[in-house]
Amino acid sequence: MSKAKATPQENVVGLYAWHKHYHGPKKVTAENARKELERIQEKKGAICAEYIIEAAKSKNSVLHPEFEWDNNKAANTYRRQQAQMLIRCIVVNVENVEEPVRAYALVSSETTPTDTEYVDVQTIIRDEDLFADAMARLLEEVHSAKHSVDELVNIAKAAKARKKLAHIGRISKALANAEHEIVNP
C-alpha cells in the first residue's frame, strides 16, 4: 500500500459530517473525530482500528463516548459479529464450479430479532421468494459499490487525476452492467 501523505483537508469544502449509515452514538462531532484521527496518525504514523481503540480508552479522549465500554454489551456485540463471520465463511464445493461458494446467504425474515436470517443456498435457489430476496440484497450491494465508486470519481476529479478517473469509469460501467443484469434477468 502506498504511503502517500495528502493534506486531509485538500480539496475539502465545508465541515466533515457523519455518514448517514453511521449508527454510533454521535456524541462527538465528525469534525472533532476527524481531528482526533489526524492526531493518531501524527503520533502513530497510521490510522487503524487498534490505534483508535487504544486512544479512545482514555475517558479524556474525544472518541471515548463513541465506543461501548460496558464489557458485557461489547462482548455480546463481538460474539454476534463472530457468529456472522462463522456462517459467512462456510463454503461448499459445487459440481462444475471452480471456486467453492458460500453455503448460506442472508435473506429477510419476520421470525428473527434482526429481521434477517441465513438460509442454505440450495434452498434459496429452489424458492422463488427467497431467490428474489437474495437478488434484492445483491442489488443493494451493487448500489453500495456504485456509491463507493462515485466517491472515488469525485476524489479523482478534485485531484484532476485523469488516468485514475478513466480506470474508475470502467469499473463504474461494469457495475452498471451488473445492475442491469440483476434487474433484467
ABEGO torsion letter per residue (X at the ends): XBABBBBAABGBBEBBBBBAABABAGABBAAAAAAAAAAAAAAAGBBBAAAAAAAAABAABAAAAABBABAAAAAAAAAAAAAAAAAAABBBBBBGBABBBBABBBBBBAABAAGBBBBBAAAAAABAAAAAAAAAAAAAAAAAAAAAAAAAAAAAAAAGBAAAAAAAAAAAAAAAAAAAAAABX
